[in-house]
Amino acid sequence: MFEQNKIVLIPTQVFFDASGKEVDRRIGALPKEEVIKKLKELKFIR
């Protein structure tokens, strides 16, 4: 399917804590508002 539709990459956003441990992964592009919401949820920003 990917080759047939010429899809090369799927955007993936991976969130890590301060120690480098993966705490969340999202496949597909997230709008800026969703990224900010996730960062607040994970207590990376206020």
One Martini backbone bead per residue (centre of mass of N, CA, C, O) as a GRO file, in nm:
protein
   46
    1MET     BB    1   0.059   0.062  -0.023
    2PHE     BB    2   0.292   0.266   0.011
    3GLU     BB    3   0.416   0.230  -0.270
    4GLN     BB    4   0.162   0.283  -0.440
    5ASN     BB    5   0.131   0.588  -0.283
    6LYS     BB    6   0.418   0.714  -0.215
    7ILE     BB    7   0.491   0.642   0.081
    8VAL     BB    8   0.765   0.714   0.300
    9LEU     BB    9   0.647   0.881   0.552
   10ILE     BB   10   0.564   0.889   0.903
   11PRO     BB   11   0.483   1.085   1.137
   12THR     BB   12   0.674   1.107   1.451
   13GLN     BB   13   0.613   1.148   1.803
   14VAL     BB   14   0.850   1.170   2.072
   15PHE     BB   15   0.841   1.138   2.426
   16PHE     BB   16   1.066   1.250   2.681
   17ASP     BB   17   1.230   1.237   2.955
   18ALA     BB   18   1.503   1.343   3.135
   19SER     BB   19   1.627   1.032   3.114
   20GLY     BB   20   1.513   0.914   2.816
   21LYS     BB   21   1.231   0.815   2.851
   22GLU     BB   22   0.963   0.691   2.707
   23VAL     BB   23   0.614   0.837   2.733
   24ASP     BB   24   0.542   0.893   2.419
   25ARG     BB   25   0.348   0.815   2.109
   26ARG     BB   26   0.297   0.961   1.779
   27ILE     BB   27   0.113   0.900   1.489
   28GLY     BB   28   0.134   1.162   1.319
   29ALA     BB   29   0.031   1.468   1.279
   30LEU     BB   30   0.039   1.739   1.501
   31PRO     BB   31  -0.091   1.991   1.624
   32LYS     BB   32   0.021   2.239   1.817
   33GLU     BB   33  -0.202   2.211   2.037
   34GLU     BB   34  -0.145   1.907   2.095
   35VAL     BB   35   0.145   1.937   2.187
   36ILE     BB   36   0.092   2.129   2.421
   37LYS     BB   37  -0.103   1.944   2.571
   38LYS     BB   38   0.101   1.711   2.613
   39LEU     BB   39   0.318   1.875   2.767
   40LYS     BB   40   0.126   1.943   3.002
   41GLU     BB   41   0.048   1.654   3.081
   42LEU     BB   42   0.371   1.586   3.131
   43LYS     BB   43   0.498   1.846   3.273
   44PHE     BB   44   0.692   2.035   3.074
   45ILE     BB   45   0.463   2.248   3.092
   46ARG     BB   46   0.225   2.517   3.187
   0.00000   0.00000   0.00000
